[in-house]
Amino acid sequence: MSQNNKLEKYTDKSVQLNMFELLDPSLKDYSNSIELYDTMPKYHIGGVEREKGKKVESLPILTREFIHRSKHYKIDIAPAAIFDKKSGKTIYYYASQREELVEDALRKIATKGRVREFLDKNEVKVGVIFSYYEVQQELEKMGHGYSIAEIKIAIEILSKAVIEVTSKDDEISITNNFFTSVGKETHEMNGKERVVVIFHSLVSKSINSGNYRLFNYDKHMRLKMQLSRWLHKRISHMFLQATITNPYEIKLSTIVRDSGMKEYKTISERARQVEKSLNELMKPEINVISKWQKNIESEKNKILDVKYSLFMSESFVFDTKKANRLTNQRLENEIEGSSFNIDELRSEIEKPIYGLTKTIVNSTLNKIKNKNDYDNVVDALEAVREYIESKSQQKEEIINIAISKTALRENWKPKNRFKQKDLFEQQEKNSIIKEDIEKNKKEKNENYQKLKNNPDVIKLFEHIKNKFAGDDWNKWLNNLDIESFSDDIIVFNVAEKFYRDWIIKYFIDNNKLLNEIIEVIPTLRSVKIIYREKE
């Protein structure tokens, strides 16, 4: 296998990477899925036609169009050119079922503590470190028997095949290999060769931003049909309010368009393939769907489309609730972490006065897991500046990098901190500080009014009031106030802890409130409520 480029030594794990891992024994059957990347039709579904030089003359670039969350995309898939040493010929391959399974197995291995950040072309990217034997064992455990030679070819295909994804509104335009880099570690893992794979840029970005979702990997990997696996991941991402009585509805035409499945000549043949997948999802050992129904849309005895209603199993509903809980916990951690700014700290720590290398800088920042860690680094840097200034006045020579590393390792504190504290307490009544406080209050109020007057927020509160009439609104939901609002999460606040606990129990935990919110703002995935005393 060729190495795309040299990877610099990986840094310690960041908070985001720690959250991506699933080390709790209760999560051993699960992995994480990346919504857009995992549901776009990037794999070839078919037989030997995927290899040029065997039964076909050429392999064109595959072009497919699909829709994801109401946004139109186009994907171009270029095959990988692999030199076959035995025949001396170059054979072209599309990424297909084998490559899909290998990629999922590698991401599962990443969640077991093997996910890492690497410096690749001066950019921090996310990847996984593993041995070929480990991948073989993981796949065999899931019922997929591939030799190490086949796994090596699959990884080479994924590192050379190219996918270009563009949205019709030009907001997204990405051209990347499935794996952006493949390399080898100089160390060994239990006597086996250590391999490093850097994931696709969409995967790296999603992991770093916390935009991924838990799904049942054990059931997923036991599915034999590619279409079954595509449906499983799509439903896991899209049906966040799954219940055993509320069906997930999808049309045959949507499945054909968005999955990349083989386009059979007739609608009946396409429906037959889809229904084989639905039946596989119903198997007792899989138990994702409890039953399914179909409604044929026709005109003058001609079938135009088929609408499927999929009733989810109790097992799938359980998995969905588990995924929702982990997503909410991750969002809570992100909200708590918003009180400190890593980018600003990076700008400070990279200043020449500290003499730190890029590797030390990245390692230091990636160790920050909470506000206390952040404050320790800030204090250490301030203490370094004090120390350097003191030695400079005494005209003593020092090695800045050595001082900085020691201060960070030993959590130095600035000497003037406690003297300054008394001074600042005395100055709190100073008119300048009062002016700053008033200015901050004014800005906070302006931001609140701007948020409260947001048309979507106004429309949302009107909808909630109409849907939850009577006591639900008057006694409980009328106490909600807007705290923050983004593309995928809305946060409310209430002035009493009792109201918060009650609303969480009777409106949040059962997704009752979220179900109504997404009627107005479909992109929202989570709702949170916090307690905040009124000023």
C-alpha positions as CSV (number, residue, x, y, z in Angstrom):
1,M,0.0,0.0,0.0
2,S,1.3,3.4,-0.8
3,Q,1.6,6.1,1.8
4,N,0.0,9.4,0.7
5,N,2.2,11.6,2.7
6,K,4.1,11.7,6.0
7,L,2.0,12.3,9.1
8,E,3.4,14.1,12.0
9,K,3.2,12.5,15.4
10,Y,-0.4,12.7,16.8
11,T,-1.2,15.0,19.7
12,D,-3.0,14.1,22.9
13,K,-6.7,13.6,22.6
14,S,-9.0,16.6,22.6
15,V,-12.3,16.9,24.4
16,Q,-14.1,16.2,21.1
17,L,-12.2,13.0,20.6
18,N,-12.8,11.8,24.1
19,M,-16.6,12.3,23.6
20,F,-16.4,10.4,20.3
21,E,-15.1,7.3,22.0
22,L,-17.5,4.7,23.4
23,L,-15.5,3.1,26.2
24,D,-18.5,2.3,28.5
25,P,-19.1,-1.4,28.5
26,S,-22.9,-0.7,28.0
27,L,-22.0,0.8,24.6
28,K,-19.9,-2.1,23.2
29,D,-22.6,-2.9,20.5
30,Y,-22.7,0.7,19.3
31,S,-20.7,3.0,17.1
32,N,-21.1,6.6,15.8
33,S,-22.5,7.6,12.4
34,I,-21.9,10.8,10.4
35,E,-25.2,11.9,9.0
36,L,-24.5,13.5,5.6
37,Y,-21.4,11.4,4.8
38,D,-22.9,8.1,5.8
39,T,-26.3,8.6,4.0
40,M,-25.0,10.0,0.7
41,P,-25.0,7.4,-2.1
42,K,-21.2,7.1,-2.5
43,Y,-20.8,3.3,-2.8
44,H,-21.4,1.2,-6.0
45,I,-24.0,-1.4,-5.6
46,G,-23.6,-4.3,-8.0
47,G,-21.4,-7.1,-9.1
48,V,-18.2,-7.4,-11.1
49,E,-19.0,-4.3,-13.2
50,R,-17.1,-2.3,-10.6
51,E,-13.7,-3.6,-11.9
52,K,-12.3,-2.4,-15.2
53,G,-10.2,-4.9,-17.1
54,K,-12.3,-8.0,-16.1
55,K,-15.7,-8.0,-17.7
56,V,-16.1,-4.4,-18.8
57,E,-14.1,-2.0,-21.0
58,S,-14.1,1.1,-18.9
59,L,-15.3,2.6,-15.7
60,P,-16.9,6.1,-16.0
61,I,-17.3,8.6,-13.2
62,L,-20.5,7.8,-11.4
63,T,-22.8,10.9,-11.0
64,R,-25.7,10.8,-8.7
65,E,-28.1,13.4,-7.4
66,F,-29.8,13.1,-4.0
67,I,-31.7,15.2,-1.5
68,H,-30.8,15.4,2.2
69,R,-32.9,17.4,4.6
70,S,-34.5,19.3,1.7
71,K,-31.2,20.3,0.3
72,H,-30.2,19.1,-3.2
73,Y,-26.8,17.6,-3.8
74,K,-24.7,16.1,-6.6
75,I,-22.0,13.5,-6.0
76,D,-19.4,12.4,-8.5
77,I,-17.5,9.2,-7.7
78,A,-14.2,8.5,-9.5
79,P,-12.9,4.9,-9.3
80,A,-9.5,4.0,-7.8
81,A,-6.6,2.9,-10.0
82,I,-4.9,-0.1,-8.4
83,F,-1.8,-1.8,-9.9
84,D,-2.1,-5.6,-9.8
85,K,1.4,-7.0,-9.3
86,K,0.4,-10.5,-10.5
87,S,-0.9,-9.4,-13.9
88,G,1.1,-6.3,-14.3
89,K,-2.1,-4.4,-15.1
90,T,-3.9,-1.5,-13.6
91,I,-7.4,-2.3,-12.5
92,Y,-10.0,0.3,-11.7
93,Y,-12.4,-0.2,-8.8
94,Y,-15.4,1.7,-7.4
95,A,-15.8,1.6,-3.6
96,S,-18.5,-1.0,-2.9
97,Q,-19.8,-3.3,-0.2
98,R,-16.4,-4.5,1.0
99,E,-15.0,-1.0,1.3
100,E,-18.2,0.1,3.1
101,L,-17.8,-2.6,5.7
102,V,-14.1,-2.0,6.2
103,E,-14.8,1.8,6.7
104,D,-17.5,1.1,9.3
105,A,-15.2,-1.4,11.1
106,L,-12.4,1.2,11.2
107,R,-14.7,3.8,12.7
108,K,-15.8,1.3,15.3
109,I,-12.2,0.6,16.2
110,A,-11.8,4.4,16.5
111,T,-14.5,4.5,19.2
112,K,-12.5,1.9,21.2
113,G,-9.9,4.4,22.1
114,R,-7.9,4.5,18.8
115,V,-9.2,7.8,17.4
116,R,-6.5,10.4,17.1
117,E,-5.8,13.8,15.8
118,F,-2.9,14.1,13.2
119,L,-1.1,17.0,11.6
120,D,-1.6,16.4,7.9
121,K,-0.3,19.1,5.5
122,N,-0.3,21.5,8.5
123,E,-3.9,20.8,9.2
124,V,-5.3,18.9,12.2
125,K,-7.4,16.0,11.0
126,V,-9.0,13.0,12.6
127,G,-8.0,9.4,12.0
128,V,-7.6,6.0,13.5
129,I,-4.6,3.7,14.4
130,F,-5.0,0.0,14.0
131,S,-3.5,-3.3,12.6
132,Y,-4.8,-5.2,9.6
133,Y,-5.3,-8.3,11.8
134,E,-7.5,-6.2,14.1
135,V,-9.7,-5.1,11.2
136,Q,-10.0,-8.7,10.0
137,Q,-11.0,-9.9,13.5
138,E,-13.6,-7.1,13.8
139,L,-15.2,-8.0,10.4
140,E,-15.1,-11.7,11.1
141,K,-16.9,-11.2,14.4
142,M,-19.6,-9.5,12.5
143,G,-19.9,-12.3,10.0
144,H,-17.8,-10.8,7.1
145,G,-14.8,-13.0,6.3
146,Y,-12.2,-11.0,4.4
147,S,-8.5,-11.9,4.1
148,I,-5.9,-9.4,5.2
149,A,-4.9,-9.0,1.5
150,E,-8.5,-8.1,0.7
151,I,-8.6,-5.6,3.5
152,K,-5.4,-4.0,2.3
153,I,-6.9,-3.6,-1.2
154,A,-10.1,-2.2,0.3
155,I,-8.2,0.5,2.2
156,E,-6.1,1.3,-0.8
157,I,-9.3,1.7,-2.9
158,L,-10.7,4.0,-0.2
159,S,-7.5,6.1,-0.2
160,K,-7.5,6.5,-4.0
161,A,-11.2,6.6,-5.0
162,V,-12.4,10.2,-5.1
163,I,-15.8,11.6,-4.2
164,E,-16.9,15.2,-5.1
165,V,-19.9,16.5,-3.3
166,T,-21.6,19.8,-4.2
167,S,-24.9,21.3,-3.1
168,K,-27.0,23.0,-5.6
169,D,-26.9,26.2,-3.6
170,D,-23.0,26.0,-3.7
171,E,-22.8,26.2,0.1
172,I,-21.0,22.8,0.1
173,S,-18.3,21.8,-2.4
174,I,-15.8,19.1,-1.3
175,T,-13.5,16.9,-3.3
176,N,-11.7,14.3,-1.3
177,N,-10.7,10.6,-1.2
178,F,-12.8,8.5,1.1
179,F,-9.6,8.3,3.2
180,T,-7.5,11.5,2.8
181,S,-4.3,9.8,3.9
182,V,-3.0,6.3,4.7
183,G,0.3,5.7,6.5
184,K,2.3,3.4,8.8
185,E,3.4,3.9,12.3
186,T,7.1,3.2,13.1
187,H,6.0,1.3,16.3
188,E,4.3,-2.0,16.4
189,M,1.0,-3.2,17.9
190,N,1.3,-6.6,19.6
191,G,3.8,-7.6,16.9
192,K,1.4,-6.4,14.1
193,E,2.1,-3.6,11.7
194,R,0.4,-0.3,12.9
195,V,-1.5,1.5,10.2
196,V,-2.9,5.1,10.3
197,V,-5.9,6.2,8.3
198,I,-7.1,9.8,8.1
199,F,-10.9,9.9,7.6
200,H,-12.7,12.0,4.9
201,S,-12.8,15.7,5.7
202,L,-16.6,15.6,6.3
203,V,-16.0,12.9,9.0
204,S,-13.1,14.8,10.6
205,K,-15.2,18.0,10.7
206,S,-18.2,16.2,12.2
207,I,-16.2,14.6,14.9
208,N,-14.5,17.8,15.8
209,S,-17.8,19.7,16.0
210,G,-19.6,16.9,17.8
211,N,-22.0,16.4,14.9
212,Y,-22.5,12.6,14.9
213,R,-25.0,10.1,16.3
214,L,-24.9,6.8,18.1
215,F,-26.4,3.8,16.3
216,N,-26.5,0.0,16.8
217,Y,-23.3,-1.1,15.1
218,D,-23.8,-4.8,16.0
219,K,-27.1,-5.1,14.2
220,H,-26.0,-2.9,11.4
221,M,-23.0,-5.0,10.5
222,R,-25.0,-8.2,10.5
223,L,-27.2,-6.9,7.7
224,K,-26.3,-8.6,4.4
225,M,-27.9,-6.1,2.0
226,Q,-26.3,-2.7,1.3
227,L,-29.7,-1.1,1.0
228,S,-30.7,-2.5,4.4
229,R,-27.7,-0.8,6.0
230,W,-28.4,2.5,4.2
231,L,-32.0,2.5,5.4
232,H,-30.8,1.7,9.0
233,K,-28.5,4.6,9.1
234,R,-30.9,7.0,7.5
235,I,-33.7,6.1,9.9
236,S,-31.3,6.3,12.9
237,H,-30.5,9.9,11.9
238,M,-33.9,11.1,10.7
239,F,-36.4,9.5,13.1
240,L,-35.3,11.1,16.4
241,Q,-38.8,10.8,17.9
242,A,-39.3,7.1,17.2
243,T,-42.1,5.3,19.0
244,I,-43.6,1.8,18.3
245,T,-46.9,3.4,17.2
246,N,-45.6,6.3,15.1
247,P,-44.4,5.0,11.7
248,Y,-41.5,6.3,9.7
249,E,-42.7,7.1,6.2
250,I,-40.6,7.0,3.1
251,K,-41.4,6.7,-0.6
252,L,-39.9,4.2,-3.0
253,S,-38.8,7.0,-5.3
254,T,-36.9,8.6,-2.4
255,I,-35.1,5.4,-1.6
256,V,-34.1,4.9,-5.2
257,R,-32.9,8.4,-5.6
258,D,-31.0,8.9,-2.4
259,S,-29.5,5.4,-1.7
260,G,-27.8,4.8,-5.0
261,M,-29.5,1.4,-5.4
262,K,-29.5,-0.3,-8.8
263,E,-32.2,1.2,-10.9
264,Y,-34.3,-1.8,-12.1
265,K,-36.3,-1.4,-15.2
266,T,-39.7,-1.4,-13.6
267,I,-41.2,0.1,-10.4
268,S,-42.3,-3.4,-9.4
269,E,-38.7,-4.7,-9.5
270,R,-37.4,-1.7,-7.5
271,A,-40.2,-2.2,-4.9
272,R,-39.3,-5.9,-4.7
273,Q,-35.7,-5.1,-3.8
274,V,-36.7,-2.5,-1.2
275,E,-39.1,-4.9,0.4
276,K,-36.4,-7.6,0.6
277,S,-34.4,-5.0,2.6
278,L,-37.4,-4.2,4.8
279,N,-37.9,-7.9,5.5
280,E,-34.2,-8.2,6.5
281,L,-34.7,-5.4,8.9
282,M,-37.6,-7.3,10.4
283,K,-35.6,-10.5,11.1
284,P,-35.6,-11.5,14.8
285,E,-31.8,-11.3,15.1
286,I,-31.9,-7.7,13.6
287,N,-35.2,-6.5,15.0
288,V,-35.1,-2.9,13.7
289,I,-38.6,-2.9,12.2
290,S,-41.6,-4.7,13.8
291,K,-43.8,-4.5,10.6
292,W,-44.2,-2.4,7.5
293,Q,-47.1,-1.4,5.3
294,K,-47.3,0.0,1.8
295,N,-49.7,2.3,0.0
296,I,-49.4,2.1,-3.8
297,E,-49.9,5.4,-5.7
298,S,-51.3,4.7,-9.1
299,E,-53.1,6.3,-12.0
300,K,-55.1,4.4,-14.6
301,N,-53.8,1.1,-13.3
302,K,-50.2,2.3,-13.7
303,I,-48.0,2.3,-10.5
304,L,-46.5,5.8,-10.0
305,D,-44.9,5.3,-6.6
306,V,-45.1,3.3,-3.4
307,K,-45.3,4.9,0.1
308,Y,-43.9,2.7,2.9
309,S,-44.9,3.1,6.6
310,L,-42.2,1.5,8.8
311,F,-43.2,0.6,12.4
312,M,-40.1,0.5,14.5
313,S,-39.3,-2.2,17.1
314,E,-39.1,-1.6,20.8
315,S,-35.4,-2.4,20.5
316,F,-34.9,0.4,17.9
317,V,-36.9,2.9,20.1
318,F,-34.6,2.0,23.0
319,D,-31.5,2.7,20.8
320,T,-33.0,6.0,19.7
321,K,-33.6,7.1,23.2
322,K,-30.0,6.1,24.2
323,A,-28.7,8.1,21.2
324,N,-30.8,11.1,22.2
325,R,-29.4,11.0,25.8
326,L,-25.8,10.9,24.6
327,T,-26.4,13.7,22.1
328,N,-28.0,15.9,24.8
329,Q,-25.1,15.2,27.2
330,R,-22.6,16.2,24.5
331,L,-24.6,19.4,23.8
332,E,-24.6,20.2,27.5
333,N,-20.8,19.8,27.6
334,E,-20.5,22.1,24.6
335,I,-22.6,24.7,26.4
336,E,-20.6,24.5,29.5
337,G,-17.4,24.7,27.5
338,S,-18.5,27.9,25.7
339,S,-17.4,29.9,28.7
340,F,-13.8,29.7,27.5
341,N,-12.3,30.5,24.2
342,I,-9.6,28.0,22.9
343,D,-8.9,30.1,19.8
344,E,-8.0,33.1,21.9
345,L,-5.8,31.0,24.1
346,R,-4.1,29.5,21.0
347,S,-3.3,33.0,19.8
348,E,-1.7,33.8,23.2
349,I,0.3,30.5,23.6
350,E,1.7,30.7,20.1
351,K,3.5,34.0,20.9
352,P,7.3,33.9,20.5
353,I,7.8,34.9,24.2
354,Y,6.9,31.3,25.3
355,G,9.1,29.6,22.7
356,L,6.8,26.7,22.4
357,T,6.7,24.4,19.3
358,K,3.5,23.7,17.4
359,T,3.5,20.1,18.8
360,I,3.7,21.3,22.4
361,V,1.0,24.0,21.7
362,N,-1.4,21.4,20.2
363,S,-0.7,18.9,23.0
364,T,-1.4,21.6,25.7
365,L,-4.6,22.8,24.1
366,N,-5.9,19.2,23.5
367,K,-5.5,18.4,27.2
368,I,-8.1,21.1,28.1
369,K,-11.3,19.3,29.1
370,N,-12.9,21.8,31.3
371,K,-12.8,25.4,32.6
372,N,-10.3,24.4,35.4
373,D,-7.8,23.1,32.8
374,Y,-8.3,26.2,30.8
375,D,-7.6,28.5,33.8
376,N,-4.5,26.5,34.7
377,V,-3.0,27.2,31.3
378,V,-3.9,30.8,31.4
379,D,-2.3,31.1,34.9
380,A,0.8,29.3,33.8
381,L,1.3,31.6,30.9
382,E,0.9,34.7,33.1
383,A,3.4,33.2,35.6
384,V,5.9,32.7,32.7
385,R,5.6,36.3,31.6
386,E,6.2,37.4,35.2
387,Y,9.2,35.1,35.5
388,I,10.7,36.3,32.2
389,E,10.2,39.9,33.1
390,S,11.8,39.4,36.5
391,K,14.9,37.7,35.1
392,S,15.1,40.2,32.3
393,Q,15.3,43.0,34.9
394,Q,18.1,41.1,36.6
395,K,19.8,40.6,33.2
396,E,19.9,36.8,33.6
397,E,19.8,34.6,30.6
398,I,17.0,32.0,30.5
399,I,15.6,29.4,28.0
400,N,12.0,30.5,27.4
401,I,10.8,27.1,26.1
402,A,12.1,25.3,29.2
403,I,10.5,27.8,31.6
404,S,7.2,27.6,29.7
405,K,7.1,23.7,29.7
406,T,7.9,23.6,33.4
407,A,5.2,26.2,34.2
408,L,2.6,24.3,32.2
409,R,3.6,20.9,33.7
410,E,3.6,22.2,37.3
411,N,0.6,24.5,37.0
412,W,2.4,27.7,38.0
413,K,0.4,30.5,39.4
414,P,1.2,34.3,38.9
415,K,2.7,35.8,42.1
416,N,0.8,39.1,41.7
417,R,-2.6,37.4,41.5
418,F,-3.6,37.8,45.2
419,K,-2.3,41.4,45.4
420,Q,-4.3,42.3,42.4
421,K,-7.4,40.7,43.8
422,D,-7.6,43.0,46.8
423,L,-7.0,46.0,44.5
424,F,-9.8,45.0,42.1
425,E,-12.2,44.4,45.0
426,Q,-11.6,48.0,46.2
427,Q,-12.2,49.4,42.7
428,E,-15.5,47.7,42.2
429,K,-17.3,50.9,43.2
430,N,-15.1,52.9,40.7
431,S,-17.2,54.7,38.1
432,I,-15.2,53.1,35.2
433,I,-16.0,49.6,36.4
434,K,-19.7,50.6,36.9
435,E,-19.7,51.9,33.4
436,D,-18.4,48.6,32.0
437,I,-21.0,46.7,34.0
438,E,-23.8,48.8,32.7
439,K,-22.4,48.5,29.2
440,N,-22.4,44.7,29.5
441,K,-25.9,44.7,30.8
442,K,-27.1,46.9,27.9
443,E,-25.4,44.6,25.3
444,K,-26.9,41.5,27.0
445,N,-30.4,43.1,26.9
446,E,-30.0,44.1,23.3
447,N,-29.0,40.6,22.3
448,Y,-31.9,39.2,24.3
449,Q,-34.4,41.5,22.6
450,K,-32.9,40.7,19.2
451,L,-33.3,37.0,19.9
452,K,-36.9,37.4,21.3
453,N,-37.9,39.3,18.2
454,N,-36.5,36.7,15.9
455,P,-39.4,35.8,13.5
456,D,-38.8,32.1,14.0
457,V,-38.8,32.4,17.7
458,I,-42.0,34.4,17.7
459,K,-43.6,31.9,15.4
460,L,-42.4,29.1,17.6
461,F,-43.9,30.5,20.8
462,E,-47.2,31.1,19.0
463,H,-47.2,27.5,17.9
464,I,-46.4,26.2,21.3
465,K,-49.1,28.3,22.9
466,N,-51.7,27.0,20.3
467,K,-50.7,23.4,20.7
468,F,-50.5,23.3,24.5
469,A,-53.6,25.2,25.4
470,G,-55.1,25.2,28.8
471,D,-53.1,24.2,31.9
472,D,-50.1,22.9,29.9
473,W,-49.5,26.5,28.7
474,N,-50.9,28.6,31.5
475,K,-49.2,26.7,34.4
476,W,-46.0,25.4,32.8
477,L,-44.9,26.4,29.3
478,N,-45.9,30.0,29.8
479,N,-42.9,30.2,32.1
480,L,-40.4,29.5,29.3
481,D,-38.1,32.2,28.1
482,I,-35.7,32.0,25.2
483,E,-32.0,31.5,26.2
484,S,-30.3,30.7,22.9
485,F,-31.1,29.4,19.5
486,S,-29.0,27.8,16.8
487,D,-29.4,25.6,13.7
488,D,-29.9,22.3,15.7
489,I,-30.6,23.2,19.3
490,I,-32.9,25.6,21.2
491,V,-32.3,26.4,24.9
492,F,-35.0,27.8,27.1
493,N,-34.7,29.2,30.7
494,V,-37.1,29.3,33.6
495,A,-36.9,31.3,36.8
496,E,-37.8,28.4,39.1
497,K,-36.1,25.0,39.5
498,F,-39.5,23.4,40.1
499,Y,-40.7,24.6,36.7
500,R,-37.6,23.3,35.0
501,D,-37.8,19.9,36.6
502,W,-41.5,19.5,35.8
503,I,-41.2,20.6,32.2
504,I,-38.2,18.3,31.6
505,K,-40.2,15.4,33.1
506,Y,-43.5,15.9,31.3
507,F,-42.5,17.7,28.0
508,I,-38.8,17.2,27.3
509,D,-37.9,13.6,28.2
510,N,-40.8,12.2,26.2
511,N,-40.0,14.5,23.2
512,K,-43.5,16.0,23.4
513,L,-42.2,19.6,23.2
514,L,-39.5,18.7,20.5
515,N,-42.1,17.1,18.3
516,E,-44.0,20.4,18.1
517,I,-40.9,22.6,17.8
518,I,-39.7,20.7,14.7
519,E,-43.1,21.4,13.1
520,V,-41.9,25.0,13.0
521,I,-38.2,24.6,12.7
522,P,-37.4,21.2,11.1
523,T,-33.6,21.5,11.5
524,L,-33.7,21.5,15.3
525,R,-32.6,18.2,16.9
526,S,-32.6,19.0,20.5
527,V,-34.3,21.1,23.1
528,K,-32.8,22.0,26.5
529,I,-34.1,23.9,29.5
530,I,-32.0,25.5,32.2
531,Y,-32.7,27.3,35.5
532,R,-31.8,31.0,35.5
533,E,-32.8,33.5,38.2
534,K,-34.3,36.7,36.9
535,E,-32.1,39.8,37.3
